[in-house]
Amino acid sequence: MDQRIINLFDEYTHKPLSRQEFLGRLARLTGSTSAALAVLPMLEVNYTKAITVKENDEDIITEDITYPGDGIIVKGYIARPKKDGKYGGVIVIHENRGLNPHIQDVTRRVAKAGFIGLAPDALSPFGGTPANEDDARNLFSQLDTQKNLNNFLMAIDYLRTRKECNGKIGSVGFCWGGGMANDLAVNSAELKAAVAFYGRQPKAEDVPKIKARLQLHYGSLDERIDAGIPAYEDALRKAGTKYELYMYEGAQHAFHNDTAPTRYNEAAAKLAWARTIKLFTETIS
């Protein structure tokens, strides 16, 4: 697909553009409104493909939970191994679409790998993630930055109180959640590992605060996010932070999201996920 179309969709989902403006510009790129509407299903996520680990998988238990946040009750989704034991905990942080079926599936993948996954819903202050993605994206700009961060920091505290948890916590985030994974690493000395998939980088002056091991995954075609890599990596080297940085050639932003048909890159996604689980095995098992 024309990279200009993918870049436009990235602008639509992150700036964000209104749907009307997005469709108008898409029609100009494709040549007509009918052509734009034909391309649209190849760009938008398809949650019918969200399930790779079923809710009733014999090896895991899932539940909807709540925990105390900063002045609110935060909604969340947990998946954990069914077998009795003590497991490392992983905060799974969604994209700017909120807590949706894809992120719930990723949380179940975490449980299948032998960890407790907790996916908080950042949009809990508004009652939770709405079904309409445009509505969900628009709500992110209304979040209180500090309270939102506190809600995720308090997810770490909550997860450590779970009787199945061994007290060791990591995080993995995607897109907006990748930026939040970086923020957790800056703001939590308790975090053992943080994995950021194509996430916004923290300020260079905050990097020395990071105690967690970092793993950073980027797509080579993701110009918007990749622009921040050199300054981040320079700060990490100067601070002596333990980190791994992987660039996946030919991969787009959101290359791990298997419900995004045009941007999903199966080879890159599987390799990045294997590296993610390896890091968690080394740090929180």
C-alpha positions as a Markdown table, in Angstrom:
| # | Residue | x | y | z |
|---|---|---|---|---|
| 1 | Met | 0.0 | 0.0 | 0.0 |
| 2 | Asp | 1.1 | 3.6 | -0.7 |
| 3 | Gln | 3.1 | 4.7 | 2.3 |
| 4 | Arg | 1.4 | 8.1 | 2.0 |
| 5 | Ile | -1.9 | 6.4 | 2.9 |
| 6 | Ile | -0.4 | 4.6 | 5.9 |
| 7 | Asn | 1.1 | 7.9 | 7.1 |
| 8 | Leu | -2.2 | 9.6 | 6.7 |
| 9 | Phe | -3.9 | 6.9 | 8.8 |
| 10 | Asp | -1.2 | 7.3 | 11.4 |
| 11 | Glu | -1.9 | 11.0 | 11.5 |
| 12 | Tyr | -5.6 | 10.3 | 11.8 |
| 13 | Thr | -5.2 | 8.0 | 14.7 |
| 14 | His | -2.6 | 10.1 | 16.6 |
| 15 | Lys | -3.2 | 13.8 | 15.9 |
| 16 | Pro | -6.1 | 13.1 | 15.7 |
| 17 | Leu | -7.8 | 14.3 | 12.5 |
| 18 | Ser | -11.6 | 14.4 | 12.3 |
| 19 | Arg | -13.0 | 11.4 | 10.4 |
| 20 | Gln | -14.4 | 13.7 | 7.8 |
| 21 | Glu | -11.0 | 15.4 | 7.1 |
| 22 | Phe | -9.3 | 12.0 | 7.1 |
| 23 | Leu | -11.8 | 10.5 | 4.6 |
| 24 | Gly | -11.5 | 13.6 | 2.4 |
| 25 | Arg | -7.7 | 13.4 | 2.3 |
| 26 | Leu | -7.9 | 9.6 | 1.7 |
| 27 | Ala | -10.2 | 10.2 | -1.2 |
| 28 | Arg | -7.7 | 12.6 | -2.7 |
| 29 | Leu | -4.9 | 10.1 | -2.3 |
| 30 | Thr | -6.8 | 7.2 | -3.7 |
| 31 | Gly | -8.6 | 9.1 | -6.5 |
| 32 | Ser | -12.2 | 8.9 | -5.4 |
| 33 | Thr | -14.5 | 8.4 | -2.4 |
| 34 | Ser | -15.4 | 4.9 | -3.5 |
| 35 | Ala | -11.7 | 4.0 | -3.7 |
| 36 | Ala | -11.1 | 5.5 | -0.3 |
| 37 | Leu | -14.0 | 3.4 | 1.2 |
| 38 | Ala | -12.5 | 0.3 | -0.5 |
| 39 | Val | -9.1 | 0.9 | 1.1 |
| 40 | Leu | -10.5 | 1.8 | 4.6 |
| 41 | Pro | -11.1 | -1.9 | 5.8 |
| 42 | Met | -7.4 | -2.6 | 5.1 |
| 43 | Leu | -6.4 | 0.2 | 7.4 |
| 44 | Glu | -8.8 | 0.0 | 10.3 |
| 45 | Val | -8.5 | -2.7 | 13.0 |
| 46 | Asn | -10.6 | -5.8 | 12.8 |
| 47 | Tyr | -11.4 | -7.3 | 16.2 |
| 48 | Thr | -12.8 | -10.5 | 14.7 |
| 49 | Lys | -9.1 | -11.4 | 14.4 |
| 50 | Ala | -8.3 | -10.4 | 17.9 |
| 51 | Ile | -8.5 | -13.9 | 19.5 |
| 52 | Thr | -5.3 | -15.9 | 19.6 |
| 53 | Val | -5.8 | -17.2 | 23.1 |
| 54 | Lys | -9.4 | -18.0 | 24.1 |
| 55 | Glu | -11.0 | -16.8 | 27.3 |
| 56 | Asn | -11.7 | -20.4 | 28.2 |
| 57 | Asp | -8.2 | -21.6 | 27.5 |
| 58 | Glu | -7.5 | -24.5 | 29.8 |
| 59 | Asp | -4.2 | -23.1 | 31.1 |
| 60 | Ile | -5.4 | -19.6 | 32.3 |
| 61 | Ile | -8.0 | -17.8 | 34.4 |
| 62 | Thr | -9.3 | -14.4 | 33.4 |
| 63 | Glu | -11.3 | -11.8 | 35.3 |
| 64 | Asp | -12.4 | -8.2 | 35.2 |
| 65 | Ile | -11.2 | -6.3 | 38.3 |
| 66 | Thr | -11.1 | -2.9 | 39.8 |
| 67 | Tyr | -8.4 | -1.2 | 42.0 |
| 68 | Pro | -8.1 | 2.1 | 43.8 |
| 69 | Gly | -6.6 | 4.9 | 41.5 |
| 70 | Asp | -6.0 | 8.6 | 42.0 |
| 71 | Gly | -9.4 | 9.7 | 43.1 |
| 72 | Ile | -11.2 | 7.1 | 41.0 |
| 73 | Ile | -11.8 | 3.3 | 40.8 |
| 74 | Val | -9.7 | 2.0 | 37.9 |
| 75 | Lys | -11.2 | -0.8 | 35.7 |
| 76 | Gly | -8.9 | -3.6 | 34.5 |
| 77 | Tyr | -8.6 | -7.0 | 33.0 |
| 78 | Ile | -6.4 | -9.8 | 34.5 |
| 79 | Ala | -5.2 | -13.1 | 33.0 |
| 80 | Arg | -3.1 | -15.5 | 35.0 |
| 81 | Pro | -1.9 | -19.1 | 34.9 |
| 82 | Lys | -4.4 | -21.6 | 36.3 |
| 83 | Lys | -1.8 | -23.6 | 38.0 |
| 84 | Asp | -1.1 | -22.7 | 41.6 |
| 85 | Gly | 2.1 | -20.8 | 42.2 |
| 86 | Lys | 3.8 | -17.4 | 42.4 |
| 87 | Tyr | 4.2 | -15.6 | 39.2 |
| 88 | Gly | 5.8 | -12.3 | 38.0 |
| 89 | Gly | 3.3 | -9.6 | 37.1 |
| 90 | Val | 3.1 | -7.7 | 33.8 |
| 91 | Ile | 1.2 | -4.4 | 33.4 |
| 92 | Val | -0.1 | -4.5 | 29.8 |
| 93 | Ile | -0.7 | -1.0 | 28.5 |
| 94 | His | -3.1 | -0.4 | 25.6 |
| 95 | Glu | -2.8 | 1.9 | 22.5 |
| 96 | Asn | -4.8 | 5.1 | 22.2 |
| 97 | Arg | -7.9 | 3.0 | 21.5 |
| 98 | Gly | -8.3 | 2.0 | 25.1 |
| 99 | Leu | -8.8 | -1.4 | 26.6 |
| 100 | Asn | -10.1 | -3.4 | 23.7 |
| 101 | Pro | -10.4 | -7.1 | 22.6 |
| 102 | His | -6.9 | -7.0 | 21.1 |
| 103 | Ile | -5.2 | -5.9 | 24.3 |
| 104 | Gln | -7.2 | -8.4 | 26.3 |
| 105 | Asp | -5.8 | -11.1 | 24.0 |
| 106 | Val | -2.3 | -9.8 | 24.5 |
| 107 | Thr | -2.9 | -10.0 | 28.3 |
| 108 | Arg | -3.9 | -13.7 | 27.8 |
| 109 | Arg | -0.7 | -14.3 | 25.9 |
| 110 | Val | 1.2 | -13.0 | 28.9 |
| 111 | Ala | -0.7 | -15.5 | 31.1 |
| 112 | Lys | 0.0 | -18.3 | 28.6 |
| 113 | Ala | 3.7 | -17.4 | 28.9 |
| 114 | Gly | 3.6 | -17.9 | 32.7 |
| 115 | Phe | 3.0 | -14.5 | 34.1 |
| 116 | Ile | 0.1 | -12.5 | 35.6 |
| 117 | Gly | -1.1 | -9.9 | 33.1 |
| 118 | Leu | -3.0 | -6.8 | 34.2 |
| 119 | Ala | -4.4 | -4.4 | 31.6 |
| 120 | Pro | -5.7 | -1.2 | 33.2 |
| 121 | Asp | -8.2 | 0.9 | 31.4 |
| 122 | Ala | -6.8 | 4.4 | 31.2 |
| 123 | Leu | -10.2 | 5.7 | 30.3 |
| 124 | Ser | -11.7 | 4.6 | 33.6 |
| 125 | Pro | -12.2 | 8.3 | 34.6 |
| 126 | Phe | -14.8 | 8.5 | 31.8 |
| 127 | Gly | -16.5 | 5.2 | 32.8 |
| 128 | Gly | -14.2 | 3.0 | 30.7 |
| 129 | Thr | -13.3 | 2.5 | 27.0 |
| 130 | Pro | -16.3 | 3.4 | 24.7 |
| 131 | Ala | -17.1 | 1.1 | 21.8 |
| 132 | Asn | -16.5 | 3.8 | 19.2 |
| 133 | Glu | -12.8 | 4.2 | 18.5 |
| 134 | Asp | -13.0 | 7.9 | 17.5 |
| 135 | Asp | -14.7 | 8.6 | 20.8 |
| 136 | Ala | -12.0 | 6.6 | 22.7 |
| 137 | Arg | -9.2 | 8.5 | 20.9 |
| 138 | Asn | -10.7 | 11.9 | 21.6 |
| 139 | Leu | -10.9 | 11.1 | 25.4 |
| 140 | Phe | -7.2 | 10.6 | 25.7 |
| 141 | Ser | -6.6 | 14.3 | 25.3 |
| 142 | Gln | -8.9 | 14.9 | 28.3 |
| 143 | Leu | -6.9 | 12.8 | 30.7 |
| 144 | Asp | -5.1 | 14.5 | 33.5 |
| 145 | Thr | -1.4 | 13.6 | 32.8 |
| 146 | Gln | -0.3 | 13.2 | 36.4 |
| 147 | Lys | -3.4 | 11.4 | 37.6 |
| 148 | Asn | -3.2 | 9.0 | 34.7 |
| 149 | Leu | 0.4 | 8.2 | 35.5 |
| 150 | Asn | -0.6 | 7.7 | 39.2 |
| 151 | Asn | -3.3 | 5.3 | 38.1 |
| 152 | Phe | -0.7 | 3.1 | 36.3 |
| 153 | Leu | 1.8 | 3.4 | 39.2 |
| 154 | Met | -1.0 | 2.2 | 41.5 |
| 155 | Ala | -1.6 | -0.8 | 39.2 |
| 156 | Ile | 1.9 | -1.9 | 40.2 |
| 157 | Asp | 1.0 | -1.6 | 43.8 |
| 158 | Tyr | -2.3 | -3.5 | 43.2 |
| 159 | Leu | -0.6 | -6.3 | 41.3 |
| 160 | Arg | 1.9 | -6.9 | 44.0 |
| 161 | Thr | -0.9 | -7.5 | 46.5 |
| 162 | Arg | -2.3 | -10.4 | 44.5 |
| 163 | Lys | -1.6 | -13.7 | 46.2 |
| 164 | Glu | -0.5 | -15.3 | 42.9 |
| 165 | Cys | 2.2 | -12.6 | 42.4 |
| 166 | Asn | 5.8 | -13.0 | 43.4 |
| 167 | Gly | 6.2 | -9.3 | 43.9 |
| 168 | Lys | 8.3 | -8.7 | 40.7 |
| 169 | Ile | 6.7 | -6.5 | 38.1 |
| 170 | Gly | 7.3 | -5.6 | 34.5 |
| 171 | Ser | 5.4 | -3.7 | 31.9 |
| 172 | Val | 4.7 | -3.8 | 28.2 |
| 173 | Gly | 3.0 | -1.1 | 26.2 |
| 174 | Phe | 2.1 | -0.4 | 22.6 |
| 175 | Cys | 2.0 | 3.0 | 20.9 |
| 176 | Trp | 0.4 | 5.3 | 23.6 |
| 177 | Gly | 1.1 | 2.5 | 26.0 |
| 178 | Gly | 4.7 | 2.2 | 24.8 |
| 179 | Gly | 5.1 | 5.8 | 26.0 |
| 180 | Met | 3.5 | 5.0 | 29.3 |
| 181 | Ala | 5.8 | 2.0 | 29.7 |
| 182 | Asn | 8.7 | 4.4 | 29.4 |
| 183 | Asp | 7.0 | 6.7 | 31.9 |
| 184 | Leu | 6.6 | 3.9 | 34.4 |
| 185 | Ala | 10.3 | 3.1 | 34.1 |
| 186 | Val | 11.1 | 6.7 | 34.8 |
| 187 | Asn | 8.7 | 7.0 | 37.8 |
| 188 | Ser | 8.9 | 3.6 | 39.5 |
| 189 | Ala | 12.0 | 2.3 | 41.1 |
| 190 | Glu | 10.1 | -1.0 | 41.8 |
| 191 | Leu | 9.7 | -1.8 | 38.1 |
| 192 | Lys | 12.1 | -4.6 | 37.0 |
| 193 | Ala | 11.5 | -4.4 | 33.3 |
| 194 | Ala | 9.8 | -2.2 | 30.8 |
| 195 | Val | 9.1 | -3.1 | 27.1 |
| 196 | Ala | 8.0 | -0.3 | 24.8 |
| 197 | Phe | 6.6 | -1.0 | 21.4 |
| 198 | Tyr | 6.9 | 2.1 | 19.2 |
| 199 | Gly | 6.3 | 4.3 | 22.1 |
| 200 | Arg | 7.0 | 8.0 | 22.8 |
| 201 | Gln | 10.4 | 8.5 | 24.5 |
| 202 | Pro | 10.8 | 10.2 | 27.8 |
| 203 | Lys | 12.8 | 13.5 | 28.3 |
| 204 | Ala | 16.5 | 12.9 | 28.2 |
| 205 | Glu | 16.9 | 14.5 | 31.6 |
| 206 | Asp | 14.6 | 11.9 | 33.1 |
| 207 | Val | 16.5 | 8.9 | 31.8 |
| 208 | Pro | 18.9 | 8.6 | 34.7 |
| 209 | Lys | 15.9 | 7.9 | 37.0 |
| 210 | Ile | 15.3 | 4.6 | 35.2 |
| 211 | Lys | 16.2 | 1.5 | 37.2 |
| 212 | Ala | 14.3 | -1.1 | 35.1 |
| 213 | Arg | 15.8 | -3.1 | 32.3 |
| 214 | Leu | 14.5 | -1.7 | 29.0 |
| 215 | Gln | 13.5 | -3.3 | 25.7 |
| 216 | Leu | 12.5 | -1.0 | 22.9 |
| 217 | His | 10.9 | -2.1 | 19.6 |
| 218 | Tyr | 10.6 | 0.2 | 16.6 |
| 219 | Gly | 9.5 | -0.2 | 13.0 |
| 220 | Ser | 11.8 | 1.3 | 10.4 |
| 221 | Leu | 9.0 | 3.0 | 8.5 |
| 222 | Asp | 7.6 | 4.7 | 11.6 |
| 223 | Glu | 9.1 | 8.2 | 11.0 |
| 224 | Arg | 7.0 | 10.0 | 13.6 |
| 225 | Ile | 8.2 | 7.9 | 16.6 |
| 226 | Asp | 11.6 | 7.0 | 15.3 |
| 227 | Ala | 12.6 | 10.7 | 15.2 |
| 228 | Gly | 13.0 | 10.5 | 19.0 |
| 229 | Ile | 15.3 | 7.5 | 19.1 |
| 230 | Pro | 18.8 | 9.2 | 18.8 |
| 231 | Ala | 18.3 | 11.5 | 21.8 |
| 232 | Tyr | 16.8 | 8.7 | 23.9 |
| 233 | Glu | 19.5 | 6.2 | 23.1 |
| 234 | Asp | 22.2 | 8.8 | 23.7 |
| 235 | Ala | 20.7 | 9.5 | 27.1 |
| 236 | Leu | 20.4 | 5.8 | 27.9 |
| 237 | Arg | 24.1 | 5.3 | 27.1 |
| 238 | Lys | 25.2 | 8.2 | 29.2 |
| 239 | Ala | 23.1 | 7.0 | 32.1 |
| 240 | Gly | 24.5 | 3.5 | 31.9 |
| 241 | Thr | 20.9 | 2.1 | 31.7 |
| 242 | Lys | 20.6 | -1.6 | 30.7 |
| 243 | Tyr | 18.6 | -1.6 | 27.5 |
| 244 | Glu | 18.0 | -3.4 | 24.2 |
| 245 | Leu | 16.9 | -1.5 | 21.1 |
| 246 | Tyr | 15.5 | -3.3 | 18.1 |
| 247 | Met | 14.7 | -1.9 | 14.7 |
| 248 | Tyr | 12.5 | -4.0 | 12.4 |
| 249 | Glu | 13.2 | -3.2 | 8.8 |
| 250 | Gly | 10.2 | -2.6 | 6.6 |
| 251 | Ala | 7.9 | -2.6 | 9.7 |
| 252 | Gln | 5.2 | 0.1 | 10.2 |
| 253 | His | 4.0 | 1.7 | 13.4 |
| 254 | Ala | 1.7 | -0.8 | 15.2 |
| 255 | Phe | 3.5 | -3.7 | 13.5 |
| 256 | His | 2.6 | -6.0 | 16.5 |
| 257 | Asn | -1.1 | -5.4 | 16.3 |
| 258 | Asp | -2.5 | -8.4 | 14.4 |
| 259 | Thr | -5.9 | -6.8 | 14.1 |
| 260 | Ala | -4.5 | -4.0 | 11.9 |
| 261 | Pro | -4.2 | -5.8 | 8.5 |
| 262 | Thr | -2.1 | -3.3 | 6.6 |
| 263 | Arg | 0.4 | -2.5 | 9.3 |
| 264 | Tyr | 0.8 | -5.9 | 11.0 |
| 265 | Asn | 4.1 | -7.6 | 10.3 |
| 266 | Glu | 4.0 | -11.2 | 11.4 |
| 267 | Ala | 7.7 | -11.9 | 11.3 |
| 268 | Ala | 8.6 | -8.7 | 13.3 |
| 269 | Ala | 5.7 | -9.2 | 15.7 |
| 270 | Lys | 6.7 | -12.8 | 16.6 |
| 271 | Leu | 10.3 | -12.0 | 17.0 |
| 272 | Ala | 9.6 | -8.9 | 19.2 |
| 273 | Trp | 7.2 | -10.9 | 21.3 |
| 274 | Ala | 9.7 | -13.7 | 21.8 |
| 275 | Arg | 12.3 | -11.1 | 22.9 |
| 276 | Thr | 9.7 | -9.6 | 25.3 |
| 277 | Ile | 9.0 | -12.9 | 27.0 |
| 278 | Lys | 12.7 | -13.7 | 27.2 |
| 279 | Leu | 13.3 | -10.4 | 29.1 |
| 280 | Phe | 10.4 | -11.1 | 31.5 |
| 281 | Thr | 11.7 | -14.6 | 32.1 |
| 282 | Glu | 15.1 | -13.1 | 33.0 |
| 283 | Thr | 13.8 | -10.3 | 35.2 |
| 284 | Ile | 10.5 | -11.2 | 37.0 |
| 285 | Ser | 10.2 | -15.0 | 37.1 |
